[in-house]
């Protein structure tokens, strides 16, 4: 499925922790709580609103380019999946 024109690539899943349902995402641009993201990889394509995120196990409201964040996801993902901001 092609991405919609208003979606901006913001990062790549760098790790996924299945036991807690959390993905580590290396950001190419900023992101904040309340933003809507779309994750695409393999047969998976879903959207989710950022309800909370962490940097080094500390809750943050926003993250900047270059940060690696952890976010709880509603579906399992894999390393290398692409992340877009809606």
ABEGO torsion letter per residue (X at the ends): XBBBAABBBAEBBABBBAAAGBBBBBBABBBBBGBBBBBBEEABBBBBBBABBBBGGBBBABBBBGBBBBBBBABBBBBGBBBBBX
